[in-house]
Amino acid sequence: MKNRIYVALFGAFVISPAFADQEVDESLDAAADGEVDISNVAGSIAVAGWSRNSVRVQGTLGDDVEELIFERDGDDILIKVKVPRNHGRDIDSDLVINVPENSSIDVSGVSADIEVDGVVGEQSLATVSGDVATRSAQGDVEAASVSGDIEVSGEGEDAETEAATVSGDVTLSGLAGSVEAESVSGDVSVVDGSFDEAYLESVNGDLLYNAELRDGGELAMESVNGTIEVTFTSPVSARFDIETFNGSIRNCFGPKPERTSRYSPGLELSFTQGDGDGQVAIETLNGSVRICDQ
C-alpha cells in the first residue's frame, strides 16, 4: 500500500510540470525609435514605454505554445507567440512588454486584450475578440476590434486617430488633430479634445462629441439608431446642416428646425454660426440631436 502511494505521489510531481504554464523573462537591446511587432493569439498583451533602449518580455506561455519568438533585425524587433497548427486548448499567454517610449508598435491578437501605456510612437493595435486600450498616446493610433471596447486617451498632441469596433463602445479622450471613430453596435464618445477633422459613426448606438472644433474644421456625425449630442468646448464658427427622420432637434444657438415634409416626421436645420468657415453635418434616422456650447 505504501509503495503504491509513493509511486502515485512521485508520478504526480513528475507529471504536473508538463501541464504548467511556461514562465518567460527575456530582454534584447533595441533602437530608441525602432519598431516592435507583437503577436499573441490568445490571452493578454500589456505594453509599456520606458526610458531604456531595450525590450523586455515577461509573463507566462500556455502549455500548448510551441515557442516564443523574440528576435531583432536591425531596428525592428519581433515578439510572437507561436502555436502549433493543430494546437490544444492551453495556448493562452499573458505578456508584459517594456519598449523604448519612442518606439512604433504593431500589436495583434485573436482572442486577446491589448493594453498600452506611455508609448509615444505610432501604434497599430488590432484584435478579434478582446478590448483595446491605450493611454498617453501622442503619435498616430489605429485601434480595431471585432468584439470589444476601444479606449484611446492622449496628451493633446496633434495626431491621426482611427478607432473601429463591430460590437463594443469607442471612447476617445484628450486627443487632437483628426479623429475617425465608428461602431456597428455600440456608443462612440469623443471628449476633451481639439480637432480639425472629426468623423463619428454608429449603426446602433449613441454619438457624443464634447470637444473643440477648430476654425475651418469639419465635424460629421451619423447614426442609424441612436441619439447625437454635441457640446463645443470653445466658440465655434461653422455652417450647420442637421437632419433627423424620426427624432427631435434641440439647438442652443437659436434657429429652430423645420419639417422636411408635411407627410413625414423628419426635421432639418441649416444655419451659420460665427463666420461659418467650418462645417458641421449631423444625421440620424431614429434618434434625437442636441447641439450646444459651454
N, C-alpha and C positions, 0 to 999 in steps of 0.2 A: 504493500500500500504506500509506504513512504517513498519507495523508489519511483512509483508512478507519479506521485505528487511532485517530486523533484524534477522528473523529466518534463512534466507539463509546465512547471514554472520556468524551467530553463528554455523550453520551446517558446514560451510567451515572450521572454526577454530577447530571444534571438529574432523572432518574427516581427515584433512591434516596431522596430526602427524602420523596417521596409515600408511601413504604411505611414510613417511620419512625414510631415512637410519638410522640405529642404530649406535650411537657413542659408541666406546669402549676404555677403558684405564684401563688396569689391570696389576698387577705385581705379581710375585712369586719369593721367594728365590730359588737359583739354585746352583748346584755344579760348581766349577770353570772350570772343564773339562768334564762336563756331555754331554748328547746327547739331542738334541732338534729336535723333529719331527713336521713338519709343513705341513698342508694340506689345500688347498683352491681351490675350484672348478673353480671359475671364478673371474676375477679382477686382482689384483696385489699383489705380496709379496715382501717386501723390508726387508732385514735382515742386521743388522749392529752389529759388535762386539764392546764391550766396556769393561772397566776395573772393572765393578761391578759384584758381584756374585748374579745376579738376572736377570730375564727375564721380559721384559715389552712388552705388546701388545697394540698398539694404532691403530686407524683407524675407518673405517665405515663398517657395515654389511648391505647387501641388505635387503630390507623389507621382502622378502620371505625366508630368512635364518631362520632356526629353532632355532639354538643356537651356541654360540662359546664355544667349549670345551677347557678348559685351566686348566691342572692338572699336578701334579708332582707325580712320583712313583720312589722313591729312587733318583738316579742321572739322571733319564730320565724325560723329560718334553714333554707333548703332547699339541699341538695347532691345533685345527681342526675346520673348518667352516662346521657345519652340516646343510645339506639342506634336506627337505622332499623328499621322493621318487618321488612324483608327484608334484614337485615344480613349481612355476610360473617363470616368466621371470626375476624378480628382485632378483637375487642371487649374483650379482657382489659385491665383498667385497675387499676393499683395506686395507691391513695390513702393518704396520710398526713395526718391531720387533727388539728389542735390546736383545742380548745374550752375556754371557761372551765370551771374544775373543778366549779362548782356547776350546770352545765348538766344538763338532761334530754336523753337521746339516744334516737332511734329509728333503728336501723340494719337494713337489709335487703339481701339478696343472693340470687342464684340459684345460681351456681357461684362462690362467693367465700368465703374465710376472713375471719373477723371477730375483731379483737383490740382490747381496750380496756384502758386503764391510767389510774388516777388520776382517774376521773370520779365525783363524789360524788352527783350527782342520779340520778333514776330512769333505768333502762336497759331498753330493749326491743330484743333482738338476735335476728335470725332469718335463716337461710339454708337453701337446699335441699340443696346439695352442698358441704360445707365444714365446717371446725371453728369453734367459737365459744369464745373465752377472754376473761375479764375479770378484772382484778386490782385489789385495793384498793377493792372495791365497798363502799359504805356505805348507799346507798339501795336501794329495791326493784329487783329484777332479774327479767326474763323472758328466758330464753335457749332457743332452739329450733333444731334442725337435723334434716333428714330422714336424711342420710347424713354423719355427722361426730361428733367428740367434743365434749363441752362441759366447760369448766373455769371455775369461779367461785371466787374467793378474796376474803375480806373482812377487815375490821379489827375484827371483834367487835361491830359496831353492830347493834342490833335492826332488822330489815327483813324483808320478804317476798321469798322467792326461789323461783322456779319454773324448772325446767330439764327439758327433754324432748328425746329423740332417738329415732329409729326404729332406726338402725344405728350404734351408737357407745357409748362409755363416758361416764358423767357423774361428774365429780369435784368435790366442793364442800368447801371448807376455810375455817376462820376465820370462819364465818358465825354469826348469832344471830337469834333471833326465831322465824320459821316457815320451813319449807322443804318443798317438794314436788318430787320428782325421779323421773323414770321413763325407762326404755329398753326397747324391744322386744327388741333383740338386743345386749346389752352389760351391763357391770357398772355399778353405782351405788354410790358411796362418799361418805360424809359424815364428815369428820374435824375435830377441833379446833374444836368449836363448842358453843353453849349454846342450847337450844330449848324453846319452849312447845309447838310442834307440829312433827312431822316425819313425812312420808309418803313411803315409798320403794317403788318397784315395778319389777319386771323380768319379762319373759316368759322369755327365755333369757339368764341372767346372774346373777352373784353380787351380794349386797347387803351393804354394810358400814356400820355405824354405830359410830363411835368418838368420842363426844361426851357432853356433859352433857344430861340430861333434867331440866328444872326442876320444882319442886314443882307438882303439879297438871297437869303436861304430858302430852301424848299422843304416842305413837310407834306407827306402823303400818307394817309391812313385809310385802310379799307377792311371792313368786316362783313361777313355774311350774316352771322347770328351773334350779335354782341353789342354792348354799348361802347361808345368812344368818348373819352374825356380828355380835354386839352387845357392845361394851365401854363401860360407863358410866365416864366420867372423874371422877365425883364420886358420893357416896352417892345412891341412887335410892329413891324412895318411890312404889310403883305396884302396881297389880293386873296380873298377867301372865296372858295367855292365849295358848298356843303350840300349834301343830298341824302335824304333817307326815303325809303319806300314805306316802311311801317315803323315809325318812331318819331319822337319829338326832337326839336332842335332848340336848345337854350343858349342864347348868345348874350354874354355880359357886355359886349361892345356896343349894343344898341339896336341895330337893324333887326327886323323881325322876318322870320321865314314866310314863304308863300306856298300855297298848294301847287303842285305840279300839274294837276288836272282836277276838274270837278268830279271826275269819276273814280279817282283813286286816292288813297290816304297819303300819298307821297308828299314830302316837303322839300323845298330847296331854298338856299340862301346864298346870295353873292353880294359882297361888299368889299370896300377897300379901307384898310386901317393904316394910318400914317401916310407915308409916301407911296406905299404899295409896291416896293421894289422886290419883295419876296413873294412866295406862292404857297398857299395852304389849300390842299384838296382833301376833302373828307367825304367818305361814302360808306353807308351801311344799309343792308337790306332789311334786317329785323333788329332794331335797336335804336336807342336814343343817342343824341350827340349833345355834348356840353362843351362850350369853349369860353375861356375866361383868362384873366391875368391876375397877378397878385396885387 
